[in-house]
Amino acid sequence: MRIEEVTLREIRMKLIAPFQTSNERMEERHIILVEAKTDGVAGWGECVAGDAPFYSPETSGTAWLMLREFVWPMLRGKEFAAAADIADLLDPIRGHNMAKAALESAIWDAEAKQKGVPLAKLLGGTREEISSGVSIGIKDSLDELAAAVRRELAAGYQRIKIKIKPGKELPQVKRLREEFPGTKLMVDANSAYRMEDWRLLKQLEGFYLMMIEQPLGWDDLFSHVELQKMLETPICLDECIHTEEQARAAITLGACKIINIKMGRVGGHTMARRIHDLCQNAGMPVWCGGMLEAGIGRAHNIALSTLPNFTLPGDVTASKRYWHEDIIEPEVTVSSQGTIRVPTGPGIGFEPRLDLIDKLTVRKERLV
Ligand SMILES: [Mg+2]
């Protein structure tokens, strides 16, 4: 295989409603789309980096620069046997996983289209549908939070995740447990706590949460090891896991009992798959996180979630939860049982809506 040319587009999309985590509020996203022509076939990828470096050090601005100056030049003119080889070709670039994943995933899509198979199959996926949960941002009031949960459960979603921050966690969880005792519930702190806050987290035990996601520092594996020893509730790591080596360390040291795999955070499908396999061999379940993706990224997440060890509901939801109009045809929909059908067409199985993408594009560059 050989990549002939790459087109970068930056699109601007307004979220249906602002999304609030412990450390940022998002109303609009700048998303980089990557179209990679590979042996005459166009594959599509989406960069999950945010506008600001508040989730990870990368931003959509740094990703654009890295794609143009380093990622693409490293692949230009290279022959490779399969998309699975791209991760190792890009290994000399340290970090910048979201930039790498955007192009790497586009090549996976192109290879699946060339072979006429769904991307899920090419990745080794075994599911025909995936289980869908929702992530609910921090709300101004408990009533507003409870109303949001009620709405999502009525729509069929299988598990509820709420964002928390110090001081807000106990009233939130208490309220939801009173009203929704049987619901699969988990919390995500996005690194808002420090080890000294352990009592705040300890008081959440007894509410039978499925897990507490990323309570401590975004790069602090050691403190999670200490915290997991003090908690019965499983810790799930998100921000801390950017590489296979970090996943291995987390598993071996006991920093968590569950890992949230995000393809963008770890550098693409190949790395996501390696971490998936590592967890599977260690008997640790994984699930697929979300990054407020538009349709292309959403489609890649669906394909990834079909791997056998994605045994917990992920954050991959219907397009309409985030966007008035998504950039793919058809949009992603969720059944009343909270499941998403995995498309059976070649590649990601959704068509990019070029007319809409053109309308939303604020920057475009062709790399040859
Ligand atoms: Mg998270």
Residues whose N, C-alpha, C, O or C-beta is under 5 A from the ligand:
A	BS01	MG	D188 E213 D238
